[in-house]
């Protein structure tokens, strides 16, 4: 067990061995939770990029997903057979 000190601004430095064990590198994002018994739990947070699509980009997606008329007929025919 390692002992760390709380800095003047409320910062804590985690020992290098702990960071290695968790596979964390500098500037990692962590979730902090305080339990009712006074424990502090740190967990690595999953951070994922978000892409916002313009209306034009959404239209491109819709067009690329559109079926050719012959394929659409085949799908409709197969669905009717399944419903019987």
Secondary structure, DSSP 4 states (H G I P E B T S, - for coil): -----B-TTS-BPPPHHHHHHHT--TT--EEEEE-TTS-EEEEEPP-----PPPHHHHHHHHHHHPPPHHHHHHHHHHHHHHH-
